[in-house]
C-alpha cells in the first residue's frame, strides 16, 4: 500500500481552520482504517496458523476475509487521498495536512482521537518531532486555502 505524498505535486494545502473542520469526516475514515488494519494483522496471523496446522477451511475463510479487509482499507485510502491528507500510521491513525507557513511547506499533525489539530512539524520530520501550534506563531489568515501550480 503506497501512500503518495500530496501538497508538493498538486499544491493542496490546508489552513488550521480547514484541517479542524475536516476532522468530523476524518474521525470516521481513520477510525475505520485503524480497525481494519488491526483486523488485517489478525488475519495474517490466522492465515499463517491455518497453513501450519493444515486447516484448509479456516485458511480459505481467513483469505476471503483478508480480501474484503484490504478492499475496505483501499477505499479508505482513496477517500483520504481525495481529501488531500496523508495517512502516516495505519495502527495509530496519524494524519498530516500539508500547510504553507512563511513560504515553506510544513505538516499540521493529527492523531486519531485528538479533538483538534494542535501540532505541526517540518515536512520531512516525523510524528516524534511534532510541536504545539502555539510554537509556530501560526497566523491562519496568512495561509491560502489552495495554491494552484
N, CA, C and O atoms as a GROMACS GRO file, in nm:
protein
  596
    1UNK      N    1   0.083  -0.117   0.000
    1UNK     CA    2   0.000   0.000   0.000
    1UNK      C    3   0.088   0.124   0.000
    1UNK      O    4   0.146   0.160   0.102
    2UNK      N    5   0.098   0.188  -0.114
    2UNK     CA    6   0.177   0.310  -0.124
    2UNK      C    7   0.091   0.429  -0.085
    2UNK      O    8  -0.026   0.438  -0.124
    3UNK      N    9   0.149   0.518  -0.010
    3UNK     CA   10   0.082   0.642   0.023
    3UNK      C   11   0.159   0.751  -0.048
    3UNK      O   12   0.275   0.778  -0.017
    4UNK      N   13   0.095   0.814  -0.144
    4UNK     CA   14   0.161   0.916  -0.225
    4UNK      C   15   0.151   1.049  -0.153
    4UNK      O   16   0.041   1.096  -0.124
    5UNK      N   17   0.265   1.112  -0.123
    5UNK     CA   18   0.260   1.243  -0.059
    5UNK      C   19   0.189   1.344  -0.149
    5UNK      O   20   0.205   1.343  -0.271
    6UNK      N   21   0.111   1.429  -0.086
    6UNK     CA   22   0.043   1.535  -0.160
    6UNK      C   23   0.098   1.668  -0.112
    6UNK      O   24   0.182   1.673  -0.022
    7UNK      N   25   0.053   1.772  -0.172
    7UNK     CA   26   0.094   1.904  -0.128
    7UNK      C   27   0.205   1.959  -0.215
    7UNK      O   28   0.197   2.074  -0.259
    8UNK      N   29   0.307   1.882  -0.241
    8UNK     CA   30   0.417   1.930  -0.323
    8UNK      C   31   0.382   1.920  -0.470
    8UNK      O   32   0.413   2.010  -0.547
    9UNK      N   33   0.317   1.809  -0.510
    9UNK     CA   34   0.286   1.788  -0.650
    9UNK      C   35   0.164   1.868  -0.695
    9UNK      O   36   0.168   1.933  -0.800
   10UNK      N   37   0.057   1.864  -0.618
   10UNK     CA   38  -0.067   1.925  -0.665
   10UNK      C   39  -0.099   2.057  -0.599
   10UNK      O   40  -0.199   2.120  -0.634
   11UNK      N   41  -0.019   2.101  -0.505
   11UNK     CA   42  -0.036   2.231  -0.445
   11UNK      C   43  -0.143   2.240  -0.338
   11UNK      O   44  -0.166   2.350  -0.288
   12UNK      N   45  -0.210   2.133  -0.301
   12UNK     CA   46  -0.316   2.137  -0.200
   12UNK      C   47  -0.254   2.161  -0.064
   12UNK      O   48  -0.168   2.086  -0.019
   13UNK      N   49  -0.300   2.267   0.001
   13UNK     CA   50  -0.257   2.295   0.138
   13UNK      C   51  -0.380   2.328   0.221
   13UNK      O   52  -0.486   2.361   0.166
   14UNK      N   53  -0.367   2.319   0.351
   14UNK     CA   54  -0.476   2.343   0.445
   14UNK      C   55  -0.440   2.457   0.538
   14UNK      O   56  -0.323   2.478   0.571
   15UNK      N   57  -0.541   2.531   0.580
   15UNK     CA   58  -0.525   2.620   0.694
   15UNK      C   59  -0.557   2.538   0.818
   15UNK      O   60  -0.611   2.428   0.807
   16UNK      N   61  -0.524   2.589   0.933
   16UNK     CA   62  -0.558   2.520   1.058
   16UNK      C   63  -0.710   2.504   1.069
   16UNK      O   64  -0.759   2.400   1.110
   17UNK      N   65  -0.783   2.608   1.032
   17UNK     CA   66  -0.929   2.602   1.039
   17UNK      C   67  -0.984   2.493   0.946
   17UNK      O   68  -1.072   2.417   0.986
   18UNK      N   69  -0.933   2.485   0.825
   18UNK     CA   70  -0.978   2.381   0.731
   18UNK      C   71  -0.946   2.242   0.784
   18UNK      O   72  -1.029   2.151   0.775
   19UNK      N   73  -0.828   2.226   0.838
   19UNK     CA   74  -0.789   2.096   0.893
   19UNK      C   75  -0.884   2.055   1.006
   19UNK      O   76  -0.931   1.941   1.010
   20UNK      N   77  -0.912   2.148   1.096
   20UNK     CA   78  -1.002   2.116   1.207
   20UNK      C   79  -1.144   2.088   1.160
   20UNK      O   80  -1.211   2.003   1.218
   21UNK      N   81  -1.191   2.157   1.058
   21UNK     CA   82  -1.325   2.132   1.005
   21UNK      C   83  -1.336   1.993   0.943
   21UNK      O   84  -1.444   1.933   0.943
   22UNK      N   85  -1.227   1.942   0.891
   22UNK     CA   86  -1.231   1.810   0.825
   22UNK      C   87  -1.231   1.694   0.924
   22UNK      O   88  -1.250   1.579   0.884
   23UNK      N   89  -1.210   1.722   1.051
   23UNK     CA   90  -1.196   1.613   1.149
   23UNK      C   91  -1.323   1.530   1.168
   23UNK      O   92  -1.313   1.412   1.201
   24UNK      N   93  -1.440   1.587   1.148
   24UNK     CA   94  -1.563   1.508   1.161
   24UNK      C   95  -1.558   1.391   1.063
   24UNK      O   96  -1.587   1.277   1.099
   25UNK      N   97  -1.522   1.420   0.940
   25UNK     CA   98  -1.512   1.316   0.837
   25UNK      C   99  -1.390   1.226   0.864
   25UNK      O  100  -1.400   1.104   0.852
   26UNK      N  101  -1.279   1.286   0.900
   26UNK     CA  102  -1.157   1.206   0.923
   26UNK      C  103  -1.171   1.111   1.041
   26UNK      O  104  -1.116   1.001   1.037
   27UNK      N  105  -1.243   1.150   1.144
   27UNK     CA  106  -1.265   1.059   1.259
   27UNK      C  107  -1.325   0.928   1.209
   27UNK      O  108  -1.282   0.820   1.251
   28UNK      N  109  -1.424   0.938   1.121
   28UNK     CA  110  -1.490   0.817   1.069
   28UNK      C  111  -1.395   0.735   0.983
   28UNK      O  112  -1.380   0.614   1.004
   29UNK      N  113  -1.332   0.800   0.887
   29UNK     CA  114  -1.246   0.728   0.793
   29UNK      C  115  -1.124   0.668   0.864
   29UNK      O  116  -1.094   0.550   0.846
   30UNK      N  117  -1.056   0.748   0.943
   30UNK     CA  118  -0.934   0.700   1.010
   30UNK      C  119  -0.970   0.596   1.115
   30UNK      O  120  -0.894   0.501   1.136
   31UNK      N  121  -1.083   0.611   1.181
   31UNK     CA  122  -1.128   0.509   1.276
   31UNK      C  123  -1.145   0.375   1.206
   31UNK      O  124  -1.109   0.270   1.260
   32UNK      N  125  -1.201   0.379   1.085
   32UNK     CA  126  -1.218   0.256   1.008
   32UNK      C  127  -1.082   0.199   0.966
   32UNK      O  128  -1.062   0.078   0.970
   33UNK      N  129  -0.990   0.285   0.928
   33UNK     CA  130  -0.855   0.239   0.891
   33UNK      C  131  -0.790   0.168   1.009
   33UNK      O  132  -0.734   0.059   0.992
   34UNK      N  133  -0.795   0.228   1.126
   34UNK     CA  134  -0.732   0.168   1.244
   34UNK      C  135  -0.794   0.032   1.274
   34UNK      O  136  -0.722  -0.064   1.302
   35UNK      N  137  -0.927   0.022   1.268
   35UNK     CA  138  -0.995  -0.106   1.293
   35UNK      C  139  -0.960  -0.210   1.186
   35UNK      O  140  -0.926  -0.324   1.219
   36UNK      N  141  -0.969  -0.170   1.060
   36UNK     CA  142  -0.941  -0.264   0.951
   36UNK      C  143  -0.795  -0.308   0.950
   36UNK      O  144  -0.765  -0.424   0.919
   37UNK      N  145  -0.705  -0.218   0.983
   37UNK     CA  146  -0.564  -0.254   0.987
   37UNK      C  147  -0.538  -0.355   1.100
   37UNK      O  148  -0.461  -0.449   1.081
   38UNK      N  149  -0.601  -0.336   1.215
   38UNK     CA  150  -0.591  -0.434   1.323
   38UNK      C  151  -0.644  -0.569   1.279
   38UNK      O  152  -0.585  -0.672   1.310
   39UNK      N  153  -0.755  -0.567   1.207
   39UNK     CA  154  -0.813  -0.691   1.152
   39UNK      C  155  -0.717  -0.756   1.053
   39UNK      O  156  -0.701  -0.878   1.053
   40UNK      N  157  -0.654  -0.676   0.970
   40UNK     CA  158  -0.558  -0.726   0.872
   40UNK      C  159  -0.443  -0.801   0.941
   40UNK      O  160  -0.406  -0.911   0.899
   41UNK      N  161  -0.388  -0.742   1.045
   41UNK     CA  162  -0.279  -0.807   1.118
   41UNK      C  163  -0.325  -0.938   1.181
   41UNK      O  164  -0.253  -1.037   1.180
   42UNK      N  165  -0.445  -0.936   1.236
   42UNK     CA  166  -0.501  -1.057   1.296
   42UNK      C  167  -0.523  -1.166   1.192
   42UNK      O  168  -0.496  -1.284   1.217
   43UNK      N  169  -0.573  -1.127   1.076
   43UNK     CA  170  -0.597  -1.224   0.968
   43UNK      C  171  -0.467  -1.284   0.917
   43UNK      O  172  -0.462  -1.403   0.885
   44UNK      N  173  -0.363  -1.205   0.908
   44UNK     CA  174  -0.233  -1.259   0.865
   44UNK      C  175  -0.186  -1.367   0.962
   44UNK      O  176  -0.132  -1.469   0.919
   45UNK      N  177  -0.207  -1.345   1.092
   45UNK     CA  178  -0.171  -1.447   1.191
   45UNK      C  179  -0.257  -1.572   1.176
   45UNK      O  180  -0.207  -1.684   1.185
   46UNK      N  181  -0.388  -1.552   1.152
   46UNK     CA  182  -0.478  -1.666   1.135
   46UNK      C  183  -0.441  -1.748   1.011
   46UNK      O  184  -0.447  -1.871   1.013
   47UNK      N  185  -0.405  -1.680   0.904
   47UNK     CA  186  -0.365  -1.749   0.782
   47UNK      C  187  -0.240  -1.831   0.805
   47UNK      O  188  -0.233  -1.948   0.765
   48UNK      N  189  -0.142  -1.771   0.870
   48UNK     CA  190  -0.018  -1.843   0.900
   48UNK      C  191  -0.045  -1.965   0.988
   48UNK      O  192   0.010  -2.073   0.966
   49UNK      N  193  -0.129  -1.946   1.088
   49UNK     CA  194  -0.162  -2.055   1.180
   49UNK      C  195  -0.238  -2.167   1.109
   49UNK      O  196  -0.212  -2.285   1.131
   50UNK      N  197  -0.333  -2.129   1.023
   50UNK     CA  198  -0.411  -2.230   0.949
   50UNK      C  199  -0.323  -2.306   0.850
   50UNK      O  200  -0.342  -2.425   0.829
   51UNK      N  201  -0.226  -2.238   0.790
   51UNK     CA  202  -0.134  -2.305   0.698
   51UNK      C  203  -0.048  -2.406   0.774
   51UNK      O  204  -0.029  -2.519   0.728
   52UNK      N  205   0.003  -2.365   0.890
   52UNK     CA  206   0.088  -2.455   0.969
   52UNK      C  207   0.010  -2.574   1.023
   52UNK      O  208   0.064  -2.684   1.034
   53UNK      N  209  -0.116  -2.552   1.058
   53UNK     CA  210  -0.199  -2.659   1.115
   53UNK      C  211  -0.271  -2.740   1.007
   53UNK      O  212  -0.346  -2.833   1.039
   54UNK      N  213  -0.248  -2.705   0.880
   54UNK     CA  214  -0.313  -2.773   0.768
   54UNK      C  215  -0.465  -2.776   0.788
   54UNK      O  216  -0.527  -2.882   0.791
   55UNK      N  217  -0.522  -2.656   0.801
   55UNK     CA  218  -0.666  -2.639   0.817
   55UNK      C  219  -0.720  -2.562   0.695
   55UNK      O  220  -0.736  -2.440   0.701
   56UNK      N  221  -0.748  -2.631   0.586
   56UNK     CA  222  -0.786  -2.564   0.461
   56UNK      C  223  -0.914  -2.480   0.471
   56UNK      O  224  -0.923  -2.374   0.409
   57UNK      N  225  -1.013  -2.524   0.548
   57UNK     CA  226  -1.138  -2.448   0.560
   57UNK      C  227  -1.112  -2.314   0.629
   57UNK      O  228  -1.156  -2.210   0.581
   58UNK      N  229  -1.041  -2.318   0.742
   58UNK     CA  230  -1.009  -2.195   0.815
   58UNK      C  231  -0.920  -2.103   0.732
   58UNK      O  232  -0.934  -1.981   0.736
   59UNK      N  233  -0.829  -2.164   0.657
   59UNK     CA  234  -0.739  -2.088   0.571
   59UNK      C  235  -0.819  -2.013   0.464
   59UNK      O  236  -0.796  -1.894   0.440
   60UNK      N  237  -0.912  -2.081   0.400
   60UNK     CA  238  -0.993  -2.018   0.295
   60UNK      C  239  -1.080  -1.906   0.353
   60UNK      O  240  -1.093  -1.800   0.291
   61UNK      N  241  -1.140  -1.928   0.468
   61UNK     CA  242  -1.221  -1.824   0.532
   61UNK      C  243  -1.138  -1.700   0.562
   61UNK      O  244  -1.180  -1.587   0.536
   62UNK      N  245  -1.021  -1.721   0.618
   62UNK     CA  246  -0.934  -1.609   0.653
   62UNK      C  247  -0.887  -1.534   0.529
   62UNK      O  248  -0.878  -1.412   0.530
   63UNK      N  249  -0.858  -1.608   0.422
   63UNK     CA  250  -0.816  -1.542   0.297
   63UNK      C  251  -0.928  -1.459   0.237
   63UNK      O  252  -0.904  -1.349   0.188
   64UNK      N  253  -1.050  -1.511   0.240
   64UNK     CA  254  -1.164  -1.434   0.188
   64UNK      C  255  -1.185  -1.306   0.269
   64UNK      O  256  -1.208  -1.199   0.213
   65UNK      N  257  -1.176  -1.319   0.400
   65UNK     CA  258  -1.192  -1.202   0.487
   65UNK      C  259  -1.078  -1.103   0.464
   65UNK      O  260  -1.098  -0.982   0.471
   66UNK      N  261  -0.958  -1.153   0.436
   66UNK     CA  262  -0.843  -1.067   0.409
   66UNK      C  263  -0.868  -0.982   0.284
   66UNK      O  264  -0.836  -0.863   0.283
   67UNK      N  265  -0.922  -1.042   0.180
   67UNK     CA  266  -0.952  -0.968   0.057
   67UNK      C  267  -1.051  -0.855   0.086
   67UNK      O  268  -1.031  -0.742   0.040
   68UNK      N  269  -1.155  -0.884   0.162
   68UNK     CA  270  -1.254  -0.782   0.198
   68UNK      C  271  -1.190  -0.671   0.280
   68UNK      O  272  -1.218  -0.553   0.258
   69UNK      N  273  -1.106  -0.707   0.373
   69UNK     CA  274  -1.040  -0.610   0.459
   69UNK      C  275  -0.948  -0.518   0.378
   69UNK      O  276  -0.946  -0.397   0.399
   70UNK      N  277  -0.871  -0.576   0.287
   70UNK     CA  278  -0.782  -0.496   0.202
   70UNK      C  279  -0.863  -0.403   0.113
   70UNK      O  280  -0.825  -0.288   0.093
   71UNK      N  281  -0.974  -0.452   0.060
   71UNK     CA  282  -1.062  -0.366  -0.022
   71UNK      C  283  -1.115  -0.248   0.060
   71UNK      O  284  -1.118  -0.135   0.011
   72UNK      N  285  -1.157  -0.275   0.182
   72UNK     CA  286  -1.206  -0.168   0.270
   72UNK      C  287  -1.097  -0.066   0.298
   72UNK      O  288  -1.122   0.055   0.296
   73UNK      N  289  -0.977  -0.114   0.326
   73UNK     CA  290  -0.865  -0.023   0.350
   73UNK      C  291  -0.835   0.062   0.227
   73UNK      O  292  -0.810   0.182   0.239
   74UNK      N  293  -0.839   0.000   0.111
   74UNK     CA  294  -0.812   0.075  -0.013
   74UNK      C  295  -0.916   0.185  -0.033
   74UNK      O  296  -0.881   0.296  -0.073
   75UNK      N  297  -1.041   0.155  -0.006
   75UNK     CA  298  -1.147   0.256  -0.016
   75UNK      C  299  -1.120   0.373   0.077
   75UNK      O  300  -1.134   0.489   0.039
   76UNK      N  301  -1.081   0.342   0.200
   76UNK     CA  302  -1.048   0.447   0.297
   76UNK      C  303  -0.931   0.532   0.249
   76UNK      O  304  -0.934   0.654   0.261
   77UNK      N  305  -0.828   0.468   0.195
   77UNK     CA  306  -0.711   0.541   0.147
   77UNK      C  307  -0.748   0.632   0.030
   77UNK      O  308  -0.696   0.743   0.018
   78UNK      N  309  -0.836   0.585  -0.056
   78UNK     CA  310  -0.882   0.668  -0.168
   78UNK      C  311  -0.959   0.790  -0.117
   78UNK      O  312  -0.944   0.900  -0.170
   79UNK      N  313  -1.041   0.770  -0.014
   79UNK     CA  314  -1.114   0.883   0.045
   79UNK      C  315  -1.018   0.985   0.106
   79UNK      O  316  -1.035   1.105   0.090
   80UNK      N  317  -0.916   0.935   0.177
   80UNK     CA  318  -0.817   1.026   0.236
   80UNK      C  319  -0.741   1.101   0.128
   80UNK      O  320  -0.709   1.219   0.144
   81UNK      N  321  -0.711   1.033   0.019
   81UNK     CA  322  -0.642   1.097  -0.092
   81UNK      C  323  -0.728   1.208  -0.153
   81UNK      O  324  -0.676   1.314  -0.187
   82UNK      N  325  -0.857   1.183  -0.166
   82UNK     CA  326  -0.947   1.285  -0.220
   82UNK      C  327  -0.955   1.408  -0.130
   82UNK      O  328  -0.966   1.520  -0.178
   83UNK      N  329  -0.948   1.385   0.000
   83UNK     CA  330  -0.949   1.498   0.094
   83UNK      C  331  -0.819   1.576   0.083
   83UNK      O  332  -0.818   1.698   0.098
   84UNK      N  333  -0.709   1.506   0.057
   84UNK     CA  334  -0.580   1.572   0.041
   84UNK      C  335  -0.488   1.558   0.161
   84UNK      O  336  -0.390   1.632   0.174
   85UNK      N  337  -0.518   1.463   0.249
   85UNK     CA  338  -0.433   1.441   0.366
   85UNK      C  339  -0.346   1.318   0.345
   85UNK      O  340  -0.368   1.239   0.253
   86UNK      N  341  -0.247   1.304   0.431
   86UNK     CA  342  -0.155   1.191   0.425
   86UNK      C  343  -0.168   1.107   0.552
   86UNK      O  344  -0.152   1.159   0.663
   87UNK      N  345  -0.198   0.979   0.536
   87UNK     CA  346  -0.202   0.887   0.649
   87UNK      C  347  -0.062   0.835   0.670
   87UNK      O  348  -0.005   0.772   0.580
   88UNK      N  349  -0.005   0.859   0.786
   88UNK     CA  350   0.134   0.820   0.814
   88UNK      C  351   0.146   0.694   0.898
   88UNK      O  352   0.252   0.631   0.901
   89UNK      N  353   0.040   0.655   0.968
   89UNK     CA  354   0.047   0.537   1.054
   89UNK      C  355  -0.091   0.472   1.058
   89UNK      O  356  -0.187   0.531   1.109
   90UNK      N  357  -0.101   0.352   1.005
   90UNK     CA  358  -0.228   0.280   0.999
   90UNK      C  359  -0.275   0.236   1.138
   90UNK      O  360  -0.395   0.240   1.166
   91UNK      N  361  -0.184   0.195   1.222
   91UNK     CA  362  -0.220   0.142   1.353
   91UNK      C  363  -0.266   0.250   1.450
   91UNK      O  364  -0.360   0.230   1.526
   92UNK      N  365  -0.201   0.364   1.446
   92UNK     CA  366  -0.232   0.473   1.540
   92UNK      C  367  -0.321   0.580   1.480
   92UNK      O  368  -0.383   0.657   1.554
   93UNK      N  369  -0.328   0.586   1.348
   93UNK     CA  370  -0.412   0.687   1.284
   93UNK      C  371  -0.348   0.824   1.283
   93UNK      O  372  -0.413   0.923   1.319
   94UNK      N  373  -0.223   0.832   1.243
   94UNK     CA  374  -0.154   0.962   1.234
   94UNK      C  375  -0.179   1.020   1.095
   94UNK      O  376  -0.152   0.956   0.994
   95UNK      N  377  -0.231   1.141   1.093
   95UNK     CA  378  -0.265   1.210   0.968
   95UNK      C  379  -0.190   1.342   0.963
   95UNK      O  380  -0.175   1.412   1.063
   96UNK      N  381  -0.141   1.374   0.842
   96UNK     CA  382  -0.074   1.502   0.820
   96UNK      C  383  -0.148   1.581   0.714
   96UNK      O  384  -0.196   1.526   0.616
   97UNK      N  385  -0.155   1.711   0.737
   97UNK     CA  386  -0.216   1.806   0.645
   97UNK      C  387  -0.106   1.895   0.591
   97UNK      O  388  -0.041   1.965   0.668
   98UNK      N  389  -0.082   1.894   0.461
   98UNK     CA  390   0.015   1.988   0.405
   98UNK      C  391  -0.031   2.131   0.434
   98UNK      O  392  -0.150   2.163   0.420
   99UNK      N  393   0.062   2.215   0.472
   99UNK     CA  394   0.029   2.352   0.511
   99UNK      C  395   0.148   2.442   0.473
   99UNK      O  396   0.263   2.401   0.485
  100UNK      N  397   0.117   2.561   0.427
  100UNK     CA  398   0.224   2.655   0.393
  100UNK      C  399   0.235   2.758   0.506
  100UNK      O  400   0.135   2.818   0.546
  101UNK      N  401   0.356   2.776   0.556
  101UNK     CA  402   0.381   2.875   0.661
  101UNK      C  403   0.512   2.947   0.628
  101UNK      O  404   0.616   2.884   0.610
  102UNK      N  405   0.504   3.078   0.619
  102UNK     CA  406   0.623   3.159   0.591
  102UNK      C  407   0.701   3.105   0.471
  102UNK      O  408   0.822   3.084   0.479
  103UNK      N  409   0.631   3.084   0.362
  103UNK     CA  410   0.690   3.040   0.235
  103UNK      C  411   0.757   2.904   0.240
  103UNK      O  412   0.844   2.875   0.157
  104UNK      N  413   0.718   2.820   0.335
  104UNK     CA  414   0.770   2.683   0.334
  104UNK      C  415   0.655   2.587   0.363
  104UNK      O  416   0.558   2.623   0.429
  105UNK      N  417   0.668   2.468   0.313
  105UNK     CA  418   0.568   2.366   0.334
  105UNK      C  419   0.597   2.293   0.464
  105UNK      O  420   0.708   2.243   0.485
  106UNK      N  421   0.498   2.287   0.551
  106UNK     CA  422   0.508   2.215   0.678
  106UNK      C  423   0.392   2.116   0.683
  106UNK      O  424   0.312   2.108   0.590
  107UNK      N  425   0.383   2.040   0.792
  107UNK     CA  426   0.272   1.949   0.812
  107UNK      C  427   0.200   1.981   0.942
  107UNK      O  428   0.262   1.990   1.048
  108UNK      N  429   0.070   1.998   0.932
  108UNK     CA  430  -0.012   2.001   1.052
  108UNK      C  431  -0.036   1.855   1.087
  108UNK      O  432  -0.062   1.773   0.998
  109UNK      N  433  -0.027   1.820   1.214
  109UNK     CA  434  -0.027   1.680   1.255
  109UNK      C  435  -0.145   1.650   1.348
  109UNK      O  436  -0.171   1.724   1.442
  110UNK      N  437  -0.216   1.541   1.318
  110UNK     CA  438  -0.330   1.499   1.398
  110UNK      C  439  -0.322   1.350   1.424
  110UNK      O  440  -0.288   1.272   1.335
  111UNK      N  441  -0.354   1.311   1.545
  111UNK     CA  442  -0.357   1.171   1.587
  111UNK      C  443  -0.502   1.133   1.613
  111UNK      O  444  -0.573   1.204   1.685
  112UNK      N  445  -0.545   1.021   1.555
  112UNK     CA  446  -0.682   0.973   1.574
  112UNK      C  447  -0.718   0.977   1.723
  112UNK      O  448  -0.645   0.925   1.807
  113UNK      N  449  -0.831   1.040   1.752
  113UNK     CA  450  -0.877   1.053   1.889
  113UNK      C  451  -0.855   1.192   1.946
  113UNK      O  452  -0.923   1.231   2.042
  114UNK      N  453  -0.763   1.267   1.890
  114UNK     CA  454  -0.744   1.404   1.937
  114UNK      C  455  -0.863   1.488   1.894
  114UNK      O  456  -0.921   1.465   1.788
  115UNK      N  457  -0.901   1.586   1.976
  115UNK     CA  458  -1.018   1.668   1.948
  115UNK      C  459  -0.995   1.772   1.840
  115UNK      O  460  -1.089   1.816   1.775
  116UNK      N  461  -0.870   1.811   1.821
  116UNK     CA  462  -0.840   1.911   1.720
  116UNK      C  463  -0.696   1.895   1.671
  116UNK      O  464  -0.616   1.824   1.732
  117UNK      N  465  -0.667   1.961   1.562
  117UNK     CA  466  -0.531   1.965   1.510
  117UNK      C  467  -0.458   2.069   1.592
  117UNK      O  468  -0.487   2.189   1.583
  118UNK      N  469  -0.364   2.025   1.672
  118UNK     CA  470  -0.298   2.118   1.763
  118UNK      C  471  -0.145   2.109   1.756
  118UNK      O  472  -0.076   2.168   1.839
  119UNK      N  473  -0.093   2.035   1.657
  119UNK     CA  474   0.052   2.019   1.645
  119UNK      C  475   0.096   2.034   1.500
  119UNK      O  476   0.014   2.027   1.408
  120UNK      N  477   0.222   2.054   1.482
  120UNK     CA  478   0.282   2.067   1.350
  120UNK      C  479   0.423   2.012   1.355
  120UNK      O  480   0.478   1.991   1.464
  121UNK      N  481   0.483   1.990   1.239
  121UNK     CA  482   0.626   1.958   1.230
  121UNK      C  483   0.675   1.991   1.091
  121UNK      O  484   0.596   2.010   0.999
  122UNK      N  485   0.805   1.998   1.078
  122UNK     CA  486   0.863   2.023   0.946
  122UNK      C  487   0.820   1.911   0.854
  122UNK      O  488   0.796   1.799   0.899
  123UNK      N  489   0.809   1.939   0.728
  123UNK     CA  490   0.752   1.848   0.630
  123UNK      C  491   0.817   1.709   0.629
  123UNK      O  492   0.748   1.608   0.619
  124UNK      N  493   0.947   1.705   0.639
  124UNK     CA  494   1.015   1.575   0.631
  124UNK      C  495   1.058   1.522   0.767
  124UNK      O  496   1.134   1.426   0.776
  125UNK      N  497   1.009   1.584   0.872
  125UNK     CA  498   1.031   1.531   1.007
  125UNK      C  499   0.916   1.436   1.038
  125UNK      O  500   0.819   1.430   0.962
  126UNK      N  501   0.927   1.363   1.143
  126UNK     CA  502   0.822   1.268   1.176
  126UNK      C  503   0.737   1.311   1.293
  126UNK      O  504   0.754   1.419   1.350
  127UNK      N  505   0.644   1.223   1.328
  127UNK     CA  506   0.550   1.246   1.437
  127UNK      C  507   0.622   1.279   1.567
  127UNK      O  508   0.576   1.362   1.645
  128UNK      N  509   0.735   1.215   1.590
  128UNK     CA  510   0.811   1.237   1.715
  128UNK      C  511   0.862   1.381   1.726
  128UNK      O  512   0.894   1.428   1.835
  129UNK      N  513   0.869   1.451   1.613
  129UNK     CA  514   0.920   1.589   1.613
  129UNK      C  515   0.808   1.693   1.617
  129UNK      O  516   0.835   1.812   1.604
  130UNK      N  517   0.686   1.650   1.634
  130UNK     CA  518   0.578   1.748   1.631
  130UNK      C  519   0.580   1.839   1.752
  130UNK      O  520   0.620   1.800   1.862
  131UNK      N  521   0.535   1.960   1.729
  131UNK     CA  522   0.536   2.064   1.831
  131UNK      C  523   0.399   2.130   1.837
  131UNK      O  524   0.324   2.125   1.740
  132UNK      N  525   0.366   2.192   1.950
  132UNK     CA  526   0.237   2.261   1.959
  132UNK      C  527   0.227   2.375   1.857
  132UNK      O  528   0.326   2.441   1.826
  133UNK      N  529   0.108   2.395   1.805
  133UNK     CA  530   0.083   2.502   1.708
  133UNK      C  531   0.130   2.637   1.763
  133UNK      O  532   0.182   2.719   1.688
  134UNK      N  533   0.112   2.659   1.892
  134UNK     CA  534   0.149   2.788   1.951
  134UNK      C  535   0.296   2.823   1.925
  134UNK      O  536   0.330   2.940   1.914
  135UNK      N  537   0.382   2.721   1.916
  135UNK     CA  538   0.524   2.746   1.892
  135UNK      C  539   0.551   2.788   1.748
  135UNK      O  540   0.659   2.839   1.717
  136UNK      N  541   0.456   2.769   1.661
  136UNK     CA  542   0.471   2.806   1.521
  136UNK      C  543   0.441   2.955   1.500
  136UNK      O  544   0.474   3.011   1.395
  137UNK      N  545   0.379   3.017   1.599
  137UNK     CA  546   0.331   3.155   1.585
  137UNK      C  547   0.245   3.161   1.460
  137UNK      O  548   0.266   3.243   1.370
  138UNK      N  549   0.148   3.074   1.458
  138UNK     CA  550   0.061   3.047   1.345
  138UNK      C  551  -0.034   3.164   1.319
  138UNK      O  552  -0.097   3.216   1.411
  139UNK      N  553  -0.044   3.203   1.195
  139UNK     CA  554  -0.139   3.306   1.154
  139UNK      C  555  -0.226   3.249   1.042
  139UNK      O  556  -0.188   3.254   0.925
  140UNK      N  557  -0.341   3.194   1.078
  140UNK     CA  558  -0.428   3.125   0.982
  140UNK      C  559  -0.469   3.215   0.866
  140UNK      O  560  -0.482   3.167   0.753
  141UNK      N  561  -0.488   3.342   0.891
  141UNK     CA  562  -0.534   3.430   0.784
  141UNK      C  563  -0.428   3.447   0.675
  141UNK      O  564  -0.460   3.489   0.564
  142UNK      N  565  -0.304   3.417   0.705
  142UNK     CA  566  -0.197   3.432   0.607
  142UNK      C  567  -0.181   3.309   0.518
  142UNK      O  568  -0.107   3.313   0.420
  143UNK      N  569  -0.249   3.201   0.552
  143UNK     CA  570  -0.233   3.077   0.477
  143UNK      C  571  -0.344   3.061   0.375
  143UNK      O  572  -0.462   3.078   0.408
  144UNK      N  573  -0.309   3.030   0.251
  144UNK     CA  574  -0.411   3.014   0.148
  144UNK      C  575  -0.488   2.884   0.164
  144UNK      O  576  -0.438   2.787   0.221
  145UNK      N  577  -0.611   2.882   0.112
  145UNK     CA  578  -0.690   2.759   0.112
  145UNK      C  579  -0.632   2.661   0.012
  145UNK      O  580  -0.624   2.541   0.040
  146UNK      N  581  -0.593   2.709  -0.103
  146UNK     CA  582  -0.532   2.625  -0.206
  146UNK      C  583  -0.431   2.707  -0.283
  146UNK      O  584  -0.446   2.828  -0.300
  147UNK      N  585  -0.330   2.641  -0.327
  147UNK     CA  586  -0.232   2.704  -0.414
  147UNK      C  587  -0.233   2.625  -0.543
  147UNK      O  588  -0.213   2.504  -0.541
  148UNK      N  589  -0.256   2.690  -0.653
  148UNK     CA  590  -0.262   2.622  -0.782
  148UNK      C  591  -0.126   2.632  -0.850
  148UNK      O  592  -0.068   2.740  -0.861
  149UNK      N  593  -0.078   2.517  -0.896
  149UNK     CA  594   0.051   2.515  -0.964
  149UNK      C  595   0.038   2.561  -1.107
  149UNK      O  596   0.137   2.565  -1.180
   0.00000   0.00000   0.00000
